[in-house]
Amino acid sequence: MKKRCKQLLIAAGLGLATFTSQAVELLDKVVAVVNQDVVLESELTNLVNQVKHSAIAAGQPLPDDQKLRKQALERLIMESLQLQQAELLGLRISDTQLEQAIGNIAKGEGKTLAQLRDSLTSQGLSYAQFRTQVRNEILMSELARNQVRRRINVSDQEVKQVVQMLKEQGQSNTRYRVGNILLSLPAEPSSEQLRTVKAQAESLITQLRQGADFRQLAISHSSGPKALEGGDWGMMTINEMPSLFSEAVKNHTKGDIIGPMRSGAGLHILTIFDLERDSSQQVQAVEVKARHILIKPSIIMSEEKARSMLAGFAESIRAGQASMASLAEQYSEDPGSAINGGDLGWAAPEMYVSAFRDTVNRLEVGQLSEPFRSEHGWHLVRLDDKRVLDATEQATEQRAYQLIFNRRFNEEVQTWLDELRDEAYIRIVDANLSNGEL
């Protein structure tokens, strides 16, 4: 029903059909047209209310409603573009994957599902809305990985350089909680555009040095991806953050205002919300030895049939009626491990996709999981062994590679999102938010 209403409203927003203003109002009000989708007033209001609730809970001041609505609308526009791209590519998140993710969220917060539902109600968020948000977040995460991962190439020389740097640091790290206000500029700004944005940056820096709240100004003015979070990028080491950030924060401390600095996206103003120094000299790496059976749903193998099939295998294994190795050899659709009885060998849990990683991390040695879903299909996994290793050359190289990859990923995601927006048709319908095509 909601999708049908959106289709009607898209037609109204594009002027392809005639509705009375009263009829449109009864359905919902269109605030923006985004390619073949629309952003509705109800969606905008819900997001604004969630941001307000979170800010009140954190004691965080907010800008006026007009500025907050503009930032929330920008977030919804970018989400719409990503979800349309995911649909175009045929990406789907099954109900099983969704419920599994929600279960993990509840466990991460130390709550039962019932308690999670209650906390959502207290925030003015229905469970149906929460499910939609989680599904969309998973979908956008999968889309970003699919689209951005192929853009990243990490050379052996780069890994060696970071390994050397880690050795010189003695494996010690300072983690920074960085705040970022991005004032966007076109790829080739005119002198007037550059002058205007520089003046805005200097004005914001003056306000910050006079005691203005960084997060409040970020919500009001930033064009960055974390604007609604007050520009907060969370805790990162020097090696994990974008290169521009890492060079800027090196010689600064908590509370410093840094910038403005120029990047391809515009001018940045940074701050350090917090920092943690870890002088630990020994790095330990956890590795697991797991065995699994993979069943992939298909036209003839439904989701439920795949899950039920693995549940039957689990019963047989626990009863001693069959070995996991023989079942894996016969039924597993992972060609790399099936030939070895499902044995995946020794690996760091982080090398696996998130659903598999989280499941393995929860298991005790010798424990068999319940059937669970990942993007590859349905799994049954047993943790055969676990070991903790001192940091070796190989472990350090893996860490160095991951640090480089994560940094490049964060940088490339923003470039990809900018390209997605530049190629889109976007029209703000609500005159109070903006006018014309963007």
CORJORA-V17191 format. One record per residue. N is the residue number from 1. RES is the residue in one letter. BURIAL is + if it has 24 or more other C-alpha atoms within 12 Angstrom, else -. D_LAST is the distance of its C-alpha to the last C-alpha in Angstrom with 2 decimals. Layout:
n=N res=RES burial=BURIAL d_last=D_LAST
n=N res=RES burial=BURIAL d_last=D_LAST
This chain:
n=1 res=M burial=- d_last=29.10
n=2 res=K burial=- d_last=25.87
n=3 res=K burial=- d_last=24.31
n=4 res=R burial=- d_last=25.63
n=5 res=C burial=- d_last=24.20
n=6 res=K burial=+ d_last=20.73
n=7 res=Q burial=+ d_last=21.23
n=8 res=L burial=+ d_last=22.27
n=9 res=L burial=+ d_last=19.35
n=10 res=I burial=+ d_last=16.86
n=11 res=A burial=- d_last=18.83
n=12 res=A burial=+ d_last=18.68
n=13 res=G burial=+ d_last=14.93
n=14 res=L burial=+ d_last=14.52
n=15 res=G burial=- d_last=17.47
n=16 res=L burial=- d_last=19.74
n=17 res=A burial=- d_last=22.44
n=18 res=T burial=- d_last=23.99
n=19 res=F burial=- d_last=24.64
n=20 res=T burial=- d_last=26.15
n=21 res=S burial=- d_last=24.31
n=22 res=Q burial=- d_last=27.29
n=23 res=A burial=- d_last=27.09
n=24 res=V burial=+ d_last=23.46
n=25 res=E burial=- d_last=24.39
n=26 res=L burial=- d_last=27.29
n=27 res=L burial=+ d_last=25.23
n=28 res=D burial=+ d_last=22.44
n=29 res=K burial=+ d_last=19.48
n=30 res=V burial=+ d_last=15.99
n=31 res=V burial=+ d_last=13.48
n=32 res=A burial=+ d_last=10.46
n=33 res=V burial=+ d_last=10.26
n=34 res=V burial=+ d_last=9.77
n=35 res=N burial=+ d_last=11.20
n=36 res=Q burial=+ d_last=14.72
n=37 res=D burial=+ d_last=14.80
n=38 res=V burial=+ d_last=14.13
n=39 res=V burial=+ d_last=14.43
n=40 res=L burial=+ d_last=17.40
n=41 res=E burial=+ d_last=18.71
n=42 res=S burial=+ d_last=21.75
n=43 res=E burial=+ d_last=19.98
n=44 res=L burial=+ d_last=18.17
n=45 res=T burial=+ d_last=21.55
n=46 res=N burial=+ d_last=23.44
n=47 res=L burial=+ d_last=21.46
n=48 res=V burial=+ d_last=21.72
n=49 res=N burial=- d_last=25.41
n=50 res=Q burial=+ d_last=25.99
n=51 res=V burial=+ d_last=24.62
n=52 res=K burial=+ d_last=26.81
n=53 res=H burial=- d_last=29.78
n=54 res=S burial=- d_last=29.54
n=55 res=A burial=- d_last=29.25
n=56 res=I burial=- d_last=32.27
n=57 res=A burial=- d_last=34.24
n=58 res=A burial=- d_last=33.61
n=59 res=G burial=- d_last=34.23
n=60 res=Q burial=- d_last=30.79
n=61 res=P burial=+ d_last=29.42
n=62 res=L burial=+ d_last=25.90
n=63 res=P burial=+ d_last=23.55
n=64 res=D burial=- d_last=23.20
n=65 res=D burial=- d_last=21.70
n=66 res=Q burial=- d_last=18.54
n=67 res=K burial=+ d_last=17.62
n=68 res=L burial=+ d_last=18.84
n=69 res=R burial=+ d_last=16.81
n=70 res=K burial=+ d_last=13.50
n=71 res=Q burial=+ d_last=14.75
n=72 res=A burial=+ d_last=16.03
n=73 res=L burial=+ d_last=12.87
n=74 res=E burial=+ d_last=11.16
n=75 res=R burial=+ d_last=14.42
n=76 res=L burial=+ d_last=14.39
n=77 res=I burial=+ d_last=11.00
n=78 res=M burial=+ d_last=12.47
n=79 res=E burial=+ d_last=15.76
n=80 res=S burial=+ d_last=14.61
n=81 res=L burial=+ d_last=13.29
n=82 res=Q burial=+ d_last=16.65
n=83 res=L burial=+ d_last=18.75
n=84 res=Q burial=+ d_last=17.52
n=85 res=Q burial=+ d_last=18.38
n=86 res=A burial=+ d_last=21.69
n=87 res=E burial=- d_last=22.51
n=88 res=L burial=- d_last=21.90
n=89 res=L burial=- d_last=24.33
n=90 res=G burial=- d_last=26.79
n=91 res=L burial=+ d_last=26.95
n=92 res=R burial=+ d_last=28.82
n=93 res=I burial=+ d_last=30.32
n=94 res=S burial=+ d_last=33.63
n=95 res=D burial=- d_last=35.02
n=96 res=T burial=+ d_last=37.68
n=97 res=Q burial=+ d_last=35.34
n=98 res=L burial=+ d_last=33.52
n=99 res=E burial=+ d_last=36.81
n=100 res=Q burial=+ d_last=38.02
n=101 res=A burial=+ d_last=35.00
n=102 res=I burial=+ d_last=35.45
n=103 res=G burial=+ d_last=39.13
n=104 res=N burial=+ d_last=38.37
n=105 res=I burial=- d_last=36.13
n=106 res=A burial=- d_last=39.02
n=107 res=K burial=- d_last=41.53
n=108 res=G burial=- d_last=39.46
n=109 res=E burial=- d_last=39.52
n=110 res=G burial=- d_last=43.22
n=111 res=K burial=- d_last=42.78
n=112 res=T burial=- d_last=43.86
n=113 res=L burial=- d_last=41.42
n=114 res=A burial=- d_last=42.88
n=115 res=Q burial=- d_last=42.34
n=116 res=L burial=+ d_last=38.73
n=117 res=R burial=+ d_last=38.20
n=118 res=D burial=- d_last=39.86
n=119 res=S burial=- d_last=37.69
n=120 res=L burial=- d_last=34.52
n=121 res=T burial=- d_last=36.00
n=122 res=S burial=- d_last=36.67
n=123 res=Q burial=+ d_last=32.99
n=124 res=G burial=- d_last=32.07
n=125 res=L burial=+ d_last=30.69
n=126 res=S burial=- d_last=32.26
n=127 res=Y burial=- d_last=33.53
n=128 res=A burial=- d_last=31.46
n=129 res=Q burial=- d_last=28.22
n=130 res=F burial=+ d_last=29.54
n=131 res=R burial=+ d_last=30.36
n=132 res=T burial=- d_last=26.87
n=133 res=Q burial=+ d_last=25.43
n=134 res=V burial=+ d_last=28.03
n=135 res=R burial=+ d_last=27.57
n=136 res=N burial=+ d_last=23.80
n=137 res=E burial=+ d_last=24.52
n=138 res=I burial=+ d_last=27.18
n=139 res=L burial=+ d_last=25.06
n=140 res=M burial=+ d_last=22.20
n=141 res=S burial=+ d_last=24.96
n=142 res=E burial=+ d_last=26.60
n=143 res=L burial=+ d_last=23.43
n=144 res=A burial=+ d_last=22.81
n=145 res=R burial=+ d_last=26.48
n=146 res=N burial=- d_last=26.46
n=147 res=Q burial=+ d_last=23.47
n=148 res=V burial=+ d_last=24.20
n=149 res=R burial=- d_last=28.01
n=150 res=R burial=- d_last=28.51
n=151 res=R burial=- d_last=26.61
n=152 res=I burial=- d_last=29.18
n=153 res=N burial=- d_last=32.53
n=154 res=V burial=+ d_last=35.10
n=155 res=S burial=- d_last=38.11
n=156 res=D burial=- d_last=41.67
n=157 res=Q burial=- d_last=41.84
n=158 res=E burial=- d_last=38.91
n=159 res=V burial=+ d_last=40.65
n=160 res=K burial=- d_last=43.91
n=161 res=Q burial=- d_last=42.40
n=162 res=V burial=+ d_last=40.98
n=163 res=V burial=+ d_last=44.31
n=164 res=Q burial=- d_last=46.14
n=165 res=M burial=- d_last=43.93
n=166 res=L burial=+ d_last=44.54
n=167 res=K burial=- d_last=48.26
n=168 res=E burial=- d_last=48.24
n=169 res=Q burial=- d_last=46.54
n=170 res=G burial=- d_last=49.33
n=171 res=Q burial=+ d_last=46.85
n=172 res=S burial=- d_last=46.01
n=173 res=N burial=+ d_last=42.45
n=174 res=T burial=+ d_last=40.65
n=175 res=R burial=+ d_last=37.70
n=176 res=Y burial=+ d_last=34.97
n=177 res=R burial=+ d_last=32.62
n=178 res=V burial=+ d_last=29.69
n=179 res=G burial=+ d_last=26.98
n=180 res=N burial=+ d_last=23.80
n=181 res=I burial=+ d_last=21.24
n=182 res=L burial=+ d_last=18.42
n=183 res=L burial=+ d_last=16.64
n=184 res=S burial=+ d_last=13.94
n=185 res=L burial=+ d_last=14.03
n=186 res=P burial=- d_last=12.66
n=187 res=A burial=- d_last=15.40
n=188 res=E burial=- d_last=17.03
n=189 res=P burial=- d_last=16.45
n=190 res=S burial=- d_last=18.15
n=191 res=S burial=- d_last=21.20
n=192 res=E burial=- d_last=19.63
n=193 res=Q burial=- d_last=16.69
n=194 res=L burial=- d_last=19.40
n=195 res=R burial=- d_last=21.70
n=196 res=T burial=- d_last=19.35
n=197 res=V burial=+ d_last=18.56
n=198 res=K burial=+ d_last=22.28
n=199 res=A burial=- d_last=23.33
n=200 res=Q burial=+ d_last=21.24
n=201 res=A burial=+ d_last=22.82
n=202 res=E burial=- d_last=26.25
n=203 res=S burial=- d_last=25.88
n=204 res=L burial=+ d_last=25.08
n=205 res=I burial=+ d_last=27.99
n=206 res=T burial=- d_last=30.28
n=207 res=Q burial=- d_last=29.45
n=208 res=L burial=+ d_last=30.10
n=209 res=R burial=- d_last=33.37
n=210 res=Q burial=- d_last=34.39
n=211 res=G burial=- d_last=34.10
n=212 res=A burial=- d_last=30.60
n=213 res=D burial=+ d_last=29.62
n=214 res=F burial=+ d_last=27.47
n=215 res=R burial=+ d_last=26.06
n=216 res=Q burial=+ d_last=25.15
n=217 res=L burial=+ d_last=23.28
n=218 res=A burial=+ d_last=21.50
n=219 res=I burial=+ d_last=20.30
n=220 res=S burial=+ d_last=19.20
n=221 res=H burial=+ d_last=17.57
n=222 res=S burial=+ d_last=17.24
n=223 res=S burial=+ d_last=14.22
n=224 res=G burial=+ d_last=16.86
n=225 res=P burial=+ d_last=17.61
n=226 res=K burial=+ d_last=20.53
n=227 res=A burial=+ d_last=19.00
n=228 res=L burial=+ d_last=20.31
n=229 res=E burial=+ d_last=23.62
n=230 res=G burial=+ d_last=23.94
n=231 res=G burial=+ d_last=23.06
n=232 res=D burial=+ d_last=26.27
n=233 res=W burial=+ d_last=26.62
n=234 res=G burial=- d_last=30.13
n=235 res=M burial=- d_last=33.36
n=236 res=M burial=+ d_last=33.33
n=237 res=T burial=+ d_last=35.89
n=238 res=I burial=+ d_last=35.29
n=239 res=N burial=+ d_last=35.29
n=240 res=E burial=+ d_last=32.73
n=241 res=M burial=+ d_last=29.92
n=242 res=P burial=+ d_last=27.45
n=243 res=S burial=+ d_last=29.35
n=244 res=L burial=+ d_last=27.61
n=245 res=F burial=+ d_last=28.71
n=246 res=S burial=+ d_last=32.19
n=247 res=E burial=- d_last=33.05
n=248 res=A burial=+ d_last=31.92
n=249 res=V burial=+ d_last=33.81
n=250 res=K burial=+ d_last=37.09
n=251 res=N burial=- d_last=38.94
n=252 res=H burial=- d_last=37.46
n=253 res=T burial=- d_last=38.52
n=254 res=K burial=- d_last=37.42
n=255 res=G burial=- d_last=35.57
n=256 res=D burial=+ d_last=34.81
n=257 res=I burial=+ d_last=31.56
n=258 res=I burial=+ d_last=30.45
n=259 res=G burial=+ d_last=28.10
n=260 res=P burial=+ d_last=25.81
n=261 res=M burial=+ d_last=25.49
n=262 res=R burial=+ d_last=23.13
n=263 res=S burial=+ d_last=21.67
n=264 res=G burial=- d_last=19.23
n=265 res=A burial=+ d_last=16.56
n=266 res=G burial=+ d_last=17.46
n=267 res=L burial=+ d_last=20.32
n=268 res=H burial=+ d_last=22.25
n=269 res=I burial=+ d_last=24.75
n=270 res=L burial=+ d_last=27.19
n=271 res=T burial=+ d_last=30.08
n=272 res=I burial=+ d_last=32.79
n=273 res=F burial=+ d_last=33.17
n=274 res=D burial=+ d_last=36.29
n=275 res=L burial=+ d_last=38.31
n=276 res=E burial=- d_last=41.13
n=277 res=R burial=- d_last=43.78
n=278 res=D burial=- d_last=45.51
n=279 res=S burial=- d_last=48.63
n=280 res=S burial=- d_last=49.80
n=281 res=Q burial=- d_last=51.61
n=282 res=Q burial=- d_last=51.88
n=283 res=V burial=- d_last=49.07
n=284 res=Q burial=- d_last=49.90
n=285 res=A burial=+ d_last=48.23
n=286 res=V burial=- d_last=48.67
n=287 res=E burial=+ d_last=49.17
n=288 res=V burial=+ d_last=49.85
n=289 res=K burial=+ d_last=51.84
n=290 res=A burial=+ d_last=50.58
n=291 res=R burial=+ d_last=51.53
n=292 res=H burial=+ d_last=49.35
n=293 res=I burial=+ d_last=49.20
n=294 res=L burial=+ d_last=45.96
n=295 res=I burial=+ d_last=45.55
n=296 res=K burial=+ d_last=42.42
n=297 res=P burial=+ d_last=41.47
n=298 res=S burial=- d_last=41.30
n=299 res=I burial=- d_last=41.95
n=300 res=I burial=- d_last=45.59
n=301 res=M burial=- d_last=45.19
n=302 res=S burial=- d_last=43.30
n=303 res=E burial=+ d_last=41.81
n=304 res=E burial=- d_last=44.72
n=305 res=K burial=- d_last=47.30
n=306 res=A burial=+ d_last=46.10
n=307 res=R burial=+ d_last=46.23
n=308 res=S burial=- d_last=49.60
n=309 res=M burial=+ d_last=51.01
n=310 res=L burial=+ d_last=50.29
n=311 res=A burial=+ d_last=51.67
n=312 res=G burial=- d_last=54.85
n=313 res=F burial=+ d_last=55.02
n=314 res=A burial=+ d_last=54.72
n=315 res=E burial=- d_last=57.65
n=316 res=S burial=- d_last=59.75
n=317 res=I burial=+ d_last=59.07
n=318 res=R burial=- d_last=59.90
n=319 res=A burial=- d_last=63.03
n=320 res=G burial=- d_last=64.17
n=321 res=Q burial=- d_last=64.21
n=322 res=A burial=- d_last=61.86
n=323 res=S burial=+ d_last=60.50
n=324 res=M burial=+ d_last=56.84
n=325 res=A burial=+ d_last=57.46
n=326 res=S burial=+ d_last=59.04
n=327 res=L burial=+ d_last=56.34
n=328 res=A burial=+ d_last=53.62
n=329 res=E burial=+ d_last=55.50
n=330 res=Q burial=- d_last=55.84
n=331 res=Y burial=+ d_last=52.55
n=332 res=S burial=+ d_last=49.80
n=333 res=E burial=+ d_last=46.96
n=334 res=D burial=+ d_last=46.18
n=335 res=P burial=- d_last=48.12
n=336 res=G burial=- d_last=48.14
n=337 res=S burial=+ d_last=50.02
n=338 res=A burial=+ d_last=51.78
n=339 res=I burial=- d_last=54.41
n=340 res=N burial=- d_last=55.25
n=341 res=G burial=+ d_last=55.56
n=342 res=G burial=+ d_last=52.02
n=343 res=D burial=+ d_last=52.73
n=344 res=L burial=+ d_last=49.57
n=345 res=G burial=- d_last=51.61
n=346 res=W burial=- d_last=50.81
n=347 res=A burial=+ d_last=47.16
n=348 res=A burial=+ d_last=45.06
n=349 res=P burial=+ d_last=43.32
n=350 res=E burial=- d_last=39.96
n=351 res=M burial=- d_last=40.28
n=352 res=Y burial=- d_last=39.82
n=353 res=V burial=- d_last=36.77
n=354 res=S burial=+ d_last=36.13
n=355 res=A burial=+ d_last=38.06
n=356 res=F burial=+ d_last=41.03
n=357 res=R burial=+ d_last=40.98
n=358 res=D burial=+ d_last=40.98
n=359 res=T burial=+ d_last=43.78
n=360 res=V burial=+ d_last=45.93
n=361 res=N burial=+ d_last=45.57
n=362 res=R burial=+ d_last=46.91
n=363 res=L burial=+ d_last=49.94
n=364 res=E burial=- d_last=53.40
n=365 res=V burial=- d_last=55.38
n=366 res=G burial=- d_last=56.94
n=367 res=Q burial=+ d_last=54.65
n=368 res=L burial=+ d_last=53.09
n=369 res=S burial=+ d_last=49.68
n=370 res=E burial=+ d_last=48.79
n=371 res=P burial=+ d_last=46.64
n=372 res=F burial=+ d_last=42.95
n=373 res=R burial=+ d_last=39.75
n=374 res=S burial=+ d_last=37.49
n=375 res=E burial=+ d_last=34.91
n=376 res=H burial=+ d_last=37.93
n=377 res=G burial=+ d_last=39.95
n=378 res=W burial=+ d_last=42.77
n=379 res=H burial=+ d_last=44.96
n=380 res=L burial=+ d_last=48.33
n=381 res=V burial=+ d_last=48.98
n=382 res=R burial=+ d_last=52.03
n=383 res=L burial=+ d_last=52.12
n=384 res=D burial=+ d_last=55.26
n=385 res=D burial=+ d_last=55.25
n=386 res=K burial=+ d_last=53.38
n=387 res=R burial=- d_last=54.09
n=388 res=V burial=- d_last=53.04
n=389 res=L burial=- d_last=53.20
n=390 res=D burial=- d_last=53.34
n=391 res=A burial=- d_last=50.56
n=392 res=T burial=- d_last=51.60
n=393 res=E burial=- d_last=50.27
n=394 res=Q burial=- d_last=48.55
n=395 res=A burial=+ d_last=47.00
n=396 res=T burial=+ d_last=45.78
n=397 res=E burial=+ d_last=44.24
n=398 res=Q burial=+ d_last=42.44
n=399 res=R burial=+ d_last=41.15
n=400 res=A burial=+ d_last=40.06
n=401 res=Y burial=+ d_last=38.20
n=402 res=Q burial=+ d_last=36.41
n=403 res=L burial=+ d_last=35.45
n=404 res=I burial=+ d_last=33.97
n=405 res=F burial=+ d_last=32.20
n=406 res=N burial=+ d_last=30.69
n=407 res=R burial=+ d_last=29.44
n=408 res=R burial=+ d_last=27.90
n=409 res=F burial=+ d_last=26.42
n=410 res=N burial=+ d_last=24.61
n=411 res=E burial=+ d_last=23.25
n=412 res=E burial=+ d_last=22.28
n=413 res=V burial=+ d_last=20.60
n=414 res=Q burial=+ d_last=18.00
n=415 res=T burial=+ d_last=17.57
n=416 res=W burial=+ d_last=17.32
n=417 res=L burial=+ d_last=14.68
n=418 res=D burial=+ d_last=12.52
n=419 res=E burial=- d_last=13.19
n=420 res=L burial=+ d_last=12.46
n=421 res=R burial=+ d_last=8.91
n=422 res=D burial=- d_last=8.47
n=423 res=E burial=- d_last=10.10
n=424 res=A burial=+ d_last=8.38
n=425 res=Y burial=- d_last=7.02
n=426 res=I burial=+ d_last=5.22
n=427 res=R burial=+ d_last=6.05
n=428 res=I burial=+ d_last=7.75
n=429 res=V burial=+ d_last=11.15
n=430 res=D burial=+ d_last=13.15
n=431 res=A burial=- d_last=13.30
n=432 res=N burial=- d_last=15.00
n=433 res=L burial=- d_last=12.19
n=434 res=S burial=- d_last=9.29
n=435 res=N burial=- d_last=8.58
n=436 res=G burial=- d_last=6.61
n=437 res=E burial=- d_last=3.81
n=438 res=L burial=- d_last=0.00
